[in-house]
Amino acid sequence: MNIRQSLLLEYFLDNPAITTCTQLAEHFECSEKTIRKDIDALNSFFEYENLKSSIVRKPGSGVYFDITPSESERTRWLLTNNQLTINPRLRRLCEELVVLTCTPPRHHTISYLSANLYSNKKQVSADIREWKATLAQYRIDLEVANRISITGDEELIRWVIISVIYSLPAQAIKTYIEPHLLDDNWEGKFYQLCLHEIEDMSRVEFTGNAHMQILLFLKVMMSRIINGHHVTTRKSIRPLAPQFLKLKNLFEEHFSVEINIAEMHLLQDICLCTAVQWNHATLKNYMVQSQAIDIVRDIVQKLATTFERTVADRYLQPLNILVDKALTRKACNLAVKNPLESNIKYDNMNRICLLSSALLKVESLTEANLYPSDYTRILLSLLEYSDQIDYLAQYKIALVVNYGIDLAMYGKYRIEKATPNVRVAKILNEHDLFDSTHEQASLHGIDLLVAFEPLNIDFPCITISTAVSEQDIEAILSTLPQWTLGYQKEANYIGKTLICDSTTDTLLMVYNDLVTHAYIDMNLEQFIRICKMLSFVKGRTLIFAYYGEEITSTNMFIYDLKSVFTIFGKDCEQIALLLISQSDKQSITPLTARFKNLLEEKCTLTIAPNEVALFDNFIE
């Protein structure tokens, strides 16, 4: 697969609806003939991988992905693990950094890189200039002389290396990165032995991701030490466990190199910060520090007071562990980013908006000053609780279809895509609906029937067209009690242009504009904190939505920036805000839905196919 074909496959996986070659050609900016060739190439790829799924071209109808349900995850896995094959620039950039930081200095030349990474000197020189600019953001210097040198704080250099490597799929790390970090297969077995030692002495079971993270850190750590780069001043947040002294002796004996005790303090902190396996034993035996218990108690009380819904006991220990881990990471000054954070915040914007209106008022949580990624983890654990809040309740629809499976799946996709908090729980045909012996006929738990043809039935029902147009969506929403008033709520859209030089200047200018026009009533510190905790980058746009007493009127803002500014390791050209006043709390869901429509219409929410999303897991 080439890059365009991989993006086409990703498009079909995310968009199961019928489309046309003309629409695809416009989307990917190529000819219809090219799209047809790419479809043939993808079908050949499916056949080669022994998949039954295929992309079907249906004359008079269009194109759709006929995917076998059991093959969905494997198809995504294949797509992910082809990433380096289809994007050679990503592979080259990652390998360059690893070679320049984790191999002997004799390899640190443009000639060596071009010869060994199947590139050329001109291309490598361009990459080095890009790395120099990127690393400078983290106070790391890259200098080019007879050899290329990278200098800066040793801990920070290691986090950058690991963050870049984490941008790759696991199989790609094994194939392309680990050969630069290992001399032979025996070293790999030695690192596995060390990992088991760490897990045994920690008396916890790490997750699969944590296994990979610790192994990777051990390999980077020893590569740096062997090449003369040491951490010298680290002091763990807890007394160094005797087992880490044993591990130090193991490393020194195996690699014949002296290791500073500070390295073991750092390794212990990393092990304290990694995620533990989520199982009954963990929930039962995990020892939570008292500060975490106090913060969770405050969170639970605030949620119950704000939303008049008690937080069930089953949430308490998971919350205790999440907050405890968050406090540990903060004390260790080690953030662990969640690669799905942007998607979580975007897809659950209404819920996160509402939950944050309470959590940001919890004083003990504010004083803890947790990393945004850990704040998101706390929100994520409370999404199920948010279903209890009346104006966030999820509605369930049964879709009645007397047409082919393609239209049934398209109808389900369109309704769920365009209507947050509405789920198509069942798809029936009319015969099944009126057959009392059919197991699917029961409408228990269903709030509304949606049909493509009129039904003679004593149950809340609405008829829509097979096109599932915007008018049909509005008709569905206006039928549901939650939406009757809320969906009609209008929010002003305000578009502006900003000229700024830095991230700090940009956020300050946005804040000053909002205060000057009396859209918000909060100080700069509050605004920065809200932005830090709730914002995320999607494509080229920094986005956040907030609901609270500090908002004087409900408005949507899009600021176009004259110069690109970098935040969370990503370049942004726009800032988009949804600010909701307390008087509109019943309309949070429809307002966030309208905001997303506005974002899709006016903002850059994707990056170009030839761009590399290298820092999705970059350090905070």
N, C-alpha and C positions, 0 to 999 in steps of 0.2 A: 504493500500500500504506500502511495505517496501522501504528502501532507493533505492535499485536497480530498483524496479518497477517505482518509481517516476522519476528516471533519464532516464529510458527507455521512459516514457511518454514525458518527456521534450525533448528527442532526436527526437521523432516522430513529436512533435509540431514545432521544429526548422528545421527539415529535411523531407519535404513532399515527397521526391523521393522514388521510389521503392528500397528496399534493400533486403538482404537475412538473414536468421537466422544465417548462418555461419559468415557473416560480423558482425552482432550484437554480436554474442558470442565472437568474437575476440576483438571487441571494449570494451565490458564490462567484459572481462576476466572470462567467465563462459562457461558452456556447452550449446549446442544448445537445449538440453532438458529443461534446466533451462529457456532459452529465451522463448520457446514455453509455458511453464507453466506461466511465467510472462505475456505473451500476453493474455492468458486465464484469468488470474487474473485481468488484466486491463479491458478486455471486461466485466467481471462481475461487476467491479467498475462502468463502464459506464451505465450498465443496472440498477444497484442499484440507481444511480443518475438520472435515467430517461433520459439519453442522447441517441440520435439516432446514434451517431458516433461509429465507431468500428475500430479495427485494423484487417485488412484483410490479410489472408495467401492465396496467389494465386498459386496453383501448376504450376511449370514450369516457374513462373515469379518472385515471391518473396513476400515480406511483405510490406504493406504500410498502412498509417493511412487515412481511409476514414472518414474525419471529415466534419460534416455539418457546413457550413460557419457561421450560426447564433450561433453555440455552441462553437466557438473558444475561445472567451473571457471567457465564463463560465468555460471551461475546464482549462484554465490557472489559473483562480481564485481558482478553487477547488484544483489544484496542489499547489498553493502558500499557501492556508490555511490548507493544510495537512502537511505543513513543519515541525511543531513541533511534529506531530504524527509520522512522518517517520524519524525524526532525534532527538531522545530523548536527545542526548548529548547537542545539541543547546539549547533545552528547559531547561535542568538542569543548564547549565552554566549561562544563563540569570537569572534564578530564584535565583541561589546562590548569584549573585552580588546584586540583589534587596533586598534579605533578609539581607545580610551583611551591607547594607548601608541605608535601609529605614524602618527597623523594630527595636523594642527594643533590647538592648544589650543582654538580656537573650537568644535570638535566635541565637547569634553569636558563635555557637559551632559546631564542627564536628558532634557530636551526634545528635543535633537538625536537622542539614541539612540532614544527612543520613536518619533520621526517617521520616522527613516531605516531602522530595523530592524523595521518593521511590528509594533511592540509598543505598550504603553501605559506611562504613567509609574509606575503602581503596580507593574507587573511588572518594569520596569527597576530601580526602587528596591530591590525584593527581591533582584534579581540582584547589585546593587552591594553589598548587605550580605553576600551569600554570597562574592563576590570578596574583600571586605575580610578576612573570616575566613580564607579560603584563603591569600591572599597573606601574611598575618601569620605563617603557619608558616615562611615563607622570609625573614622579616625585611624585608618590603616593605610600606610603608604606603600605604593608600588613604584619602584624605580627601575629603569632600564639602563644598563651599562654593558660591560662585557657579559654579565649575567643579570638575570631579572631577580630582584629581591623584594620580599614582602616583609614589612616591619610594623610593629605596633604591639598593643597589649596582647600577651600570649593567650589569655583566656578568650578574649574577643575574637582573635584569629581562629581559634578552634570552633567557636560557635558559628562563625561565618562558613567555615569548611563544612561543618555538619549540616547546617541549614541548607546549603546548596545541594549537598548529596541527598538530603531528605526530599528534595523536589523531584527526585526520580522514583520510578517504580522499583519494588524490591528486586525483581529479576534483573533489571537494568543495572542496579548497584552491584549485584553479583557478577554480571558479565563484563562490565566496563570499568567499574571503579575499584573493586576489591583487588584485582591483579596489581594495581599500583601500591596497595597497602600490605600485601602479603608476599613473602618470598617463596613459600611452598605450602603444600596442603597440610603439613604438620603444624604450621603456625595457626591455621584455621582451627584445628582440633585443640590446640593449646588455649586459644581464646574461648572456645566453648567450655573447656574445663574451668577456666577462670569465672565464666558467667555462672556456672552451676555452683561454684564456691560462694559467689556473692549471694545467689538466691537462697542457698542453704543457711548462710549466716544471718541473712535478713529475716528469715522465718516468714517470708511472704512469697506468693506466687506472682511473678510479673506477667503482664500481658504479652502477646506475641509482638506487638509494636515495641514494647519496652525492651524485650530481648534484643530486637534488632538495633534499637537506639544505644543500648549499653555496649553491645558488641562493636558497633561502629565507633563509638567514642573510644573504646579500648584500642582499636586499631589506629585511629587518628592520634591518640595520645602517645602510643609507643613509636609511631612513625616520626612524630615531632621530636620526642626525646632522643631517639637514635640519631637524628640529624641536628642535635644540639640546641633545641628550643625547649625551655623548661618553665613551668609555673613555680614560682618561688615564695609567694606570700599568702597563699590561700589558707584560711582557718575555717574548719567546718563549724556549722551551727551547733553541733553536738560533739562531745568528746570522741576522739577517734576510736572506733571499735578495734579490739585486738586482732580480729580477723583480717582487717585491712593491712595491718603490719605483716601478717602472714602472706597476704597477696603481694605486698611490696617485695618480700624476699623471693617469691616465685618469679616475678618479672625480672628482678635483678639477676637471678640465677639463669633464667632462660635466655635473656638477651645480652648478658654480660655487660650491663650498663648500670651506672648508679642512678637511683631515682630519688628525687627530693621528696621529703615527707609531705610537702604541700600538695603534691600530685595526689596522694592518697586522701587528703582532706577533700579535695575537689571531687574525686571519684565517689567518696561516701555521700557528698551532697547530691550528686547526680542520681545515685541509687535511691536516696530519700525522696527525690522529686519525681521519679518515673511512676507510671500508672501501675496499679496492682490489679490482678485478675479479679473480675467481678463474680464472686461466687458466695455461697452460703457461709463458708469458713471465713472469708474476708469480712463479711458483714458482722459476723459473730465475734471474731477475735481481734479486729483492728482496734488499736489503742488510740483514742482521739484525745488531743490536748484540750484542756479546759477552755482556752480562748475560742476554739472552734465551736465547742458546745454552746458557749454564751452567744456567739454570733448567730448560730442557727436558731437558738431560742428567740432572739430578737427578730430574725427574719420571719419566723412562723407567727409570732405575735402581730407583726406589722401586716402581714398578708391577711390574717384573720380579721383584724380591725378594718383594713381598707376595703376588703371585698366581701366581708361578712360570710366567709366560708372557711371552715376549720381545715387546717392542713393535716391529712391523715398520718397516723403513726408510721406507716410504711415508708414515708418519705424521709423520716428523721435521720436514720443511720446513713443512708446514701448521701444526704446533705452534709452530715457531720464529716464523712470521709472526704468529700469534695472540698469543703472549706478547710479541713485540716491540711490536705495536700496543697491547697492554694496558699495557705499561710507559710508552709514549709518552702514552697518555691519562692515566695517573696523574701523570706529570710535568707535563702541561699542566693538570691539575685539570679535565679534561673527560670526563665519563662519557657513553657512548652506550648507551642501554638497548635491550634486545631485547624487542619487544612480545610475543614468543611464550614468554618466559622461564617464566611460570607454567605454561603448558601442557606445556612440555618437562620441567620438574621434576616435575609431577604424573604425566604419562604414563610417565616413565622413573624413577620413584621408587626402584625396587629397584637399578637400575644406578648412579644418581647416589649413592645411599646407600653402595654398596660402593666405587665409585671414590673418593669423598671420604674414606673411611677411610684411603686411602693418600695422596691429594694434600694433605690437611690436616696430614700429618706431614712434608712436604717443607719444610725450613727456609728455603731460598732463596725459595720461593714465598710462604711466610708473611711473610718479611721484606719482600718486594715490596709487600705490602698492596694487592693489586689491587682494583679495583671488583668487586662481586658479579656484575655483568652480564658482565664479562670472564672471571671465574672460571667462570661458566656456559658461556661459549663454549669454554673449554678442555675442560670435561666433555663438551660436545656432540660435540667432535671425537674423543673417545675412546669413544663409545658402541659403535661397531663393534668396537673392541678388546675391550670387555667381553664380547662373544659368545664369546670364547675361554675365559672362566672357566667351569669345569665346572658350578658350581651356578647359573650364569646362562644356560646354553645354551638356545637357542630350540628348541622342539619343533614339528614339522610334522605336521599332521593332514590326511588325506583324508576328506572328508565324502561318504558314499554316500546318495543321496536318490532315491527313486522317486516323488516328488511334484512339485508345481508349483514354478516358479522362486521364488515368493514364500516358500515354506517353506524352500527351499534358502538363500536370502539371509538369512532370519530365523535359521536355524540357524548360519550362518557368523557373523552379527553377535553372537548371544548367546554363542557359544563364545569368540570373540576378546575380547569385552567383559568377560567374567567370568573369563578365564584369562590372566593376563599370561604372556608368554613362550611362548604357544601360538598358532600361526598356522594357519589353514585354507588349506593350499597348493593343494588341488585340490577341486573338486566334481564327483562322478561319479554316474552312475546304475548300477544293477547290471549292465545289459547291457554298458556300456562297460568295467566293471571286469573282466569275464571274457572280453572280446574282445581277444585278444592282438595283433590287428592295429591296434587303436585307439591313436592316439598318446598319449592321456591315461591309458592303462591302466597304464603303468609306475609302480611304487611306489617307484622309486629315491629315496632321501632322505626318504621318509615314515616317521614313527615309529609311527603308530597310525591305524587305520581307525575311523571313528565312523559308525554307520549307524542309521537309524530302524527297520530291520527286521533280524532275525538273518541273518547271512551264513555260508555254508558255505565258508570259505576258510582256508588255512594261512598266516595273517598276524595279528599282534596286532590285535585288533578288540574293540570294545565296542558294545553296542546301547543306545540312549537313546530317550526319548519325543520326539514332535514338539514338545512344549511346551518342551523344553530347560530343565527345571526345575532348581532348586538341587541336588536329589538327583542329577540327570544330570551336572551340572557336577562335583560331588564325585566321582562315579563315574569321570569322565574323568581328573580330577587324581590320583586314587588309583591309576590304571593306569599313569601315567607315572613312571619311576624317580625323577625329580627330586622328585616330590611325595609319594612313598610315605610318607616320614616327616615331611617338612617341612610338608605341608598340615595335618597333625593337630596341629601345634605350637600350643598355646594361649598367648595373651598377655593378661595382666590388663588390663582397662579400668578406668581411674580417672577419675572425673568430679569437678570441684571448681568452686567459685565464688570469684572474686577481686574485691576492691574496691580500685581504684587511681585515681590522678589523672593519670598521664602515661605515655608509652611507656617511659621509663627505669624508673619505679617498677614498671610491669607486668612487664617482663622480670626485674627484680631479685626481685620476689615469686615468680615462677615458679622462678627459680634457687634461691632460699632454700628453697622447698618441696621441690624435688628433692634438694637436699643434706641437708636435715633428715631426710628419710625414707630417706637412703642409696640413692637410685636412681641417682645419678651420683657420680663421683669426679673432679672437675675444678674449676679455679678459675673465678672470674667472668669473667675476661678470655677464657679458652678458650670458655666458654659463649656469650658475646656474639659471638665470632668465628664459631663454628659457626652460630649463629642468623643472623648477617649473611650468610654465604655460602650457606646451604642453604635458608633460609626463603623463602616466597612467599605472596602473598595470593590466595585464591580465593573470590570472593564477599565474605563478611564474616568470613572465617576466615584467620588466620595459621597456616601449616602448615609443619612441617619434620620430616624423618625422619633419624635418625643411627644409624650402627652403628660401634662402636669399643670399645677396651679400657677407656675411661672409664665405660662403662655397666655397672652391677653386675648388673642383671636386666632382662629384656625386659618392657616395659610400654607401654600406649597411654594417653595423657592427653588430656582435653578440659577446658580451663578456660573457664568462662562468665564474662564480664566484666560487672560491674554498670554500668560506664560505658564508652562507646565510646572507643577510643584510635586514633590515626592513625599509620600506618607505611607507607612507600613511597607517600605521597600518598593512601592509602586508609583508610577507616574500618573498624575491626575490632570484632567483638563476641565473638569466641572465639579461643582459641589451642589448636591441636591438635598433639600431639607423638607420634612413634613412636620409642622408644629401644630399640635391639637390642643385646644383649650378644654378645661374641665367640663364646660357646658355641652361639649360634643362627645362625651364618653360613650354614649349609645351608638355613635356613628364611627367608632374607631375602625371596625372591619371594612365597611364600604369606603372609608376615606383612604385607608392603606391600599385598597384595591385600585381606587382612582389614581393614587400616587404612582403605583407601579405602571399603570397604563401611560401616565405622563412620562415616566422615566423611559419606557420603551419607545415612546414617540420622539423625545427630544434629547436623550442622552446617549453617550457611547457606553454600552454595557458589555461589549466584547472587545477583545484585542484582535488585531489583524492576524491571519493565519501564519504569517512569517515571523511574528513576534514570539519571544520566549518568555513564558511565565515562570521565571527562574526562582523567584523568591516567595512563592506561596506559603512556605513554612519559615520565612525569615524571622530572625530574632526580633523581639519587641524592644 
